[in-house]
Each structure stands twice: as C-alpha cells, then as structure tokens.
Amino acid sequence: MITPPPTGNPLTGGFPALPRRGRKPIRDNILGVSRQSIRRLARRGGIARINIDIYQGVRQVIKDRLELLISQLVELLESGNTPDHERTIVDSRDVVYVLSRLGTPMYGF
C-alpha cells in the first residue's frame, strides 16, 4: 500500500525536504569584468579600437595581477604576526605598500 506524503507544519518536519530554489550556478568571477568595462579602461588609456581576442587576455592579466597582489598581502599580514597579536584586517596602507613593492606606487593614501 502506498502511503501519502506527510502533511502538517513544515517547522516540525511535516513536509519532506525540498531542494532550494533560486540558486545561481557557480561561475568564474573574472567573467564579471565585462567587455564594456574593459572597453572603458582602454578608452581611458587612449585606445580607439579593440580586437575581440583582447578581452580574454585582459581578463587573464587582471586575474594574474590580483593573485600576485593578494599573495603579497597575505605574506605581509603573516609576517606582522606576534605571539600576542595576529593581524587579520588589510588596511589601505598595506595595499599601497605592496603596490610600491611591485613597482606601481600609488600616492595620496
């Protein structure tokens, strides 16, 4: 004999567990840098026309640069640890320092 699904209050376990809805599939975050944002950066740099093959290359350069910057920031925070105090927050001074170490000084911070 087939038993009907349980009914009742869902808070007390009356309904069977259903999968969550509305979740977006996981994608690579570097694709969030759109063609228009790359085009805007190129216009600011004085470039008039952009080949279609450039966009993926620019995304890869941005990703590599961010990975290098973040790894340097992690090393900086880990080197500043003392037995009684551990640094966990990145300050704007840390980013300016790492950028100057990488050869891109930033002024005004």
Secondary structure, DSSP 8 states (H G I E B T S, - for coil): -------S-GGGT-S------S------GGGGS-HHHHHHHHHHTT-----TTHHHHHHHHHHHHHHHHHHHHHHHHHHT-BTTB------HHHHHHHHHHTT------
